[in-house]
Amino acid sequence: MDIEVKKNYPVKNLTSFKIGGAVDKLYFPKTQQEFIYLLKTLHNPIVVGSWSNVLISSDGIRGNVISTANLDKIEVKGTKIFADCGVKGPRLSQIALEHSLSGFEFMIGFPGSIGGNIYMNASAHAQSISDFLVSVCVFDMNKKEVFNLEKKALDFAYRTSILQKMPYILLSAEFELKKVDKFQIESLIKRNLEFRKTHQPTLSMPNAGSVFKNPENDSAGRLLDKVDAKTFHIGGAKVWENHANFVVNAGEATSSDVIELMFKMYSAVKDKYTIKLCPEIRFLGEKTQREEDICNIMYNQK
């Protein structure tokens, strides 16, 4: 197949963090057929969507990476929407608005793709992507097969789904939304955008979204506030002054700067409250020994 591939490709400017080294081989499938072919034939590929909820190693990624950026087809049939895994959340939100369909207003400010949003069961403003999901089409990396899963089989919970536990790669998804007056949808979208402007850093301040998941019945931001995390900074990375659960790249930050800062935040909360915060940001790529040690503590919690 004539699939676009870039070798030894620097991905720093593709990421919302503006951090990352070069990828050995980066593939850009344009169709589901090409995507499935790559999943069947490449050795242990990493799949990325919009590079928005990840920290890419400054030493890059060895091996094969597949970008779903060009897998962006959307089809609307009545109150149903069918979307490829690479569709961006804000675009899907706008398409739903155009058809007077409610349920995707919360995604208007999300830089992530549908694949990533379903993988982590993205949610905000009392809406969740799992609320309106009917089924997904996935590829099983072990069996090398394509099959459908109904919503109930996806084991959705706060910031998790079966995609994090099984060797499944999302190909596409089917949603069922609600027909609502377009003015109501527009009003909710505007409120969500306004909230995002005041409570989260814009992408002009490179970041990867919330750093840690909220512990049960608590808020990671509240706990981090209590340990004065807003004063923390390491190298080119710092905690955002307006919300303690965001790390921004304040100037040429490296993956080591960010992971060290995350560990400082994690340790401060653990020492004061004996609560182990769980990272929401995924670390991808080569690790130094220090990065490996930190990740083993923060990501491999029992």
Secondary structure, 3 states (H helix, E strand, C coil): CCCEEEEEEECHHHCCCCCCCEEEEEEECCCHHHHHHHHHHCCCCEEECCCCCEEECCCCEEEEEEECCCCCCEEEECCEEEEECCCEHHHHHHHHHHCCEECCHHHHHCCCEHHHHHHCCCEECCEEHHHHEEEEEEEECCCCEEEEEEHHHHCCECCECHHHCCCEEEEEEEEECEECCHHHHHHHHHHHHHHHHHHCCCCCCCEEEECECCCCCCCHHHHHHHCCHHHCEECCEEECCCCCCEEEECCCCCHHHHHHHHHHHHHHHHHHHCCCCCECCEEECCCCHHHHHHHHHHHCCC
